Amino acid sequence: MSQPQAFQDIAENLSFLDDWEDRLNYLIELGQALPQIAEADKTAENKVKGCVSNVWLVSSVDRSGGLPVMGFRGQSDAIITRGLVAVLIALYSGRPATEITQTDAIEWFKKVGLSEHLGMQRSNGLVAMVNRIRAEGKALS
């Protein structure tokens, strides 16, 4: 199963960065480039439970092509977490719900070298975000 181009671009850029600080700065840049979500989307329903920082994920579904294709927008009030949200959106947005349920972002974070330096709280938050996205995909597939 191939990954979306936006995620492939991120993974390729990360492959050129050997130093954790450079990877962290790149993650922060990705988060800063993430479009803001509307205040109206910052609801309890969209808030990800299990994250220490505030994280909101807003999903949409396009059923025009037969299979439901999911899209995601997100936001966090923490700069590094916002970068993690940006990577997850790149990995999961624009994909059929069935692919979303089969894509393990945690494995991909390990492969691209983003997980080894995340602290316990941020790792738990990442798992909470991934579980939320995959659960929404499962509900549609």
DODREN-491192 format. One record per residue (C-alpha): x, y, z; residue number from 1; residue in one letter. Coordinates in Angstrom, 1 decimal, decimal comma. Layout:
DODREN-491192
ATOM     c1     c2     c3  nr rest
ATOM      X      Y      Z NUM    A
...
***
This chain:
DODREN-491192
ATOM     c1     c2     c3  nr rest
ATOM    0,0    0,0    0,0   1    M
ATOM    1,6    3,2   -1,1   2    S
ATOM    1,6    6,3    1,0   3    Q
ATOM    0,2    9,7   -0,1   4    P
ATOM    2,7   12,0   -1,8   5    Q
ATOM    2,5   14,6    0,9   6    A
ATOM    3,7   11,9    3,4   7    F
ATOM    6,3   10,5    1,1   8    Q
ATOM    7,7   14,1    0,7   9    D
ATOM    7,9   14,4    4,5  10    I
ATOM    9,6   11,0    4,9  11    A
ATOM   12,1   11,9    2,2  12    E
ATOM   12,9   15,2    3,8  13    N
ATOM   13,4   13,5    7,1  14    L
ATOM   15,8   11,0    5,5  15    S
ATOM   18,2   13,9    4,8  16    F
ATOM   18,2   15,0    8,4  17    L
ATOM   20,5   13,0   10,6  18    D
ATOM   20,4   15,2   13,7  19    D
ATOM   17,4   15,0   16,0  20    W
ATOM   17,4   18,8   16,5  21    E
ATOM   17,1   19,2   12,7  22    D
ATOM   14,2   16,7   12,6  23    R
ATOM   12,5   18,5   15,5  24    L
ATOM   12,9   21,9   13,7  25    N
ATOM   11,4   20,4   10,6  26    Y
ATOM    8,5   19,0   12,6  27    L
ATOM    7,9   22,5   14,1  28    I
ATOM    8,0   24,0   10,5  29    E
ATOM    5,4   21,5    9,4  30    L
ATOM    3,2   22,4   12,3  31    G
ATOM    3,6   26,1   11,6  32    Q
ATOM    2,5   25,5    8,0  33    A
ATOM   -0,6   23,7    9,1  34    L
ATOM   -3,7   25,9    8,3  35    P
ATOM   -5,6   27,1   11,4  36    Q
ATOM   -8,9   25,4   12,1  37    I
ATOM  -11,9   27,6   12,9  38    A
ATOM  -12,7   28,3   16,6  39    E
ATOM  -16,1   26,7   15,9  40    A
ATOM  -14,2   23,4   15,2  41    D
ATOM  -12,5   23,5   18,6  42    K
ATOM  -15,3   21,4   20,3  43    T
ATOM  -15,2   18,7   22,9  44    A
ATOM  -16,2   16,3   20,1  45    E
ATOM  -13,2   17,2   18,0  46    N
ATOM  -10,8   17,3   20,9  47    K
ATOM   -8,5   14,2   21,1  48    V
ATOM   -8,7   12,5   24,5  49    K
ATOM   -5,4   11,2   25,9  50    G
ATOM   -3,3   14,2   24,8  51    C
ATOM   -1,7   16,4   27,4  52    V
ATOM   -1,8   19,4   25,1  53    S
ATOM   -5,0   20,5   23,4  54    N
ATOM   -5,4   18,7   20,1  55    V
ATOM   -8,4   18,9   17,8  56    W
ATOM   -9,0   16,7   14,8  57    L
ATOM  -11,8   17,4   12,3  58    V
ATOM  -12,7   14,7    9,8  59    S
ATOM  -14,7   14,8    6,7  60    S
ATOM  -15,9   12,1    4,3  61    V
ATOM  -16,2   12,2    0,6  62    D
ATOM  -18,5    9,5   -0,8  63    R
ATOM  -18,6   10,7   -4,4  64    S
ATOM  -16,2    7,9   -5,6  65    G
ATOM  -18,0    4,9   -4,1  66    G
ATOM  -15,5    4,1   -1,3  67    L
ATOM  -15,6    6,7    1,5  68    P
ATOM  -12,5    8,8    1,4  69    V
ATOM  -11,6   10,6    4,6  70    M
ATOM  -10,0   14,0    5,0  71    G
ATOM   -8,6   15,5    8,2  72    F
ATOM   -7,8   18,9    9,5  73    R
ATOM   -6,2   19,5   12,9  74    G
ATOM   -4,6   21,8   15,3  75    Q
ATOM   -2,7   21,8   18,6  76    S
ATOM   -1,7   24,5   21,0  77    D
ATOM    1,7   22,9   21,4  78    A
ATOM    4,3   23,5   18,6  79    I
ATOM    5,8   20,1   18,4  80    I
ATOM    2,4   18,3   18,7  81    T
ATOM    1,1   20,6   15,9  82    R
ATOM    3,9   19,1   13,8  83    G
ATOM    2,9   15,6   14,7  84    L
ATOM   -0,7   16,5   13,7  85    V
ATOM    0,6   17,8   10,3  86    A
ATOM    2,4   14,5    9,7  87    V
ATOM   -0,7   12,5   10,6  88    L
ATOM   -2,8   14,6    8,3  89    I
ATOM   -0,3   14,0    5,4  90    A
ATOM   -0,4   10,3    6,1  91    L
ATOM   -4,1    9,8    6,5  92    Y
ATOM   -6,0   12,5    4,5  93    S
ATOM   -7,4   11,7    1,1  94    G
ATOM   -7,4    7,9    1,7  95    R
ATOM  -10,2    5,4    1,7  96    P
ATOM  -11,4    4,4    5,1  97    A
ATOM  -10,3    0,8    4,6  98    T
ATOM   -6,7    2,0    4,0  99    E
ATOM   -6,8    4,2    7,1 100    I
ATOM   -7,7    1,3    9,3 101    T
ATOM   -4,7   -0,7    7,8 102    Q
ATOM   -2,1    2,0    8,1 103    T
ATOM   -0,1    2,0   11,3 104    D
ATOM    1,3    5,5   11,7 105    A
ATOM    3,3    4,5   14,8 106    I
ATOM    5,3    2,1   12,6 107    E
ATOM    5,8    4,8   10,1 108    W
ATOM    7,0    7,2   12,8 109    F
ATOM    9,5    4,6   13,8 110    K
ATOM   10,7    4,1   10,2 111    K
ATOM   11,2    7,8    9,5 112    V
ATOM   13,0    8,3   12,9 113    G
ATOM   10,4   10,5   14,6 114    L
ATOM    9,4    8,3   17,5 115    S
ATOM   12,6    7,6   19,3 116    E
ATOM   13,0   11,0   20,9 117    H
ATOM    9,4   11,7   21,7 118    L
ATOM    8,8   11,7   25,5 119    G
ATOM    6,3    9,4   27,1 120    M
ATOM    3,5   12,0   27,2 121    Q
ATOM    4,0   13,0   23,5 122    R
ATOM    4,2    9,3   22,5 123    S
ATOM    0,9    8,6   24,3 124    N
ATOM   -0,7   11,6   22,7 125    G
ATOM    0,5   10,4   19,3 126    L
ATOM   -1,1    7,0   19,9 127    V
ATOM   -4,3    8,6   21,0 128    A
ATOM   -4,4   10,7   17,8 129    M
ATOM   -3,7    7,6   15,6 130    V
ATOM   -6,3    5,5   17,5 131    N
ATOM   -8,9    8,2   17,0 132    R
ATOM   -8,2    8,5   13,2 133    I
ATOM   -8,2    4,7   12,7 134    R
ATOM  -11,4    4,3   14,8 135    A
ATOM  -13,2    6,9   12,5 136    E
ATOM  -11,9    5,0    9,5 137    G
ATOM  -13,2    1,7   10,9 138    K
ATOM  -16,6    3,2   11,6 139    A
ATOM  -16,9    3,9    7,8 140    L
ATOM  -15,4    0,7    6,4 141    S
***
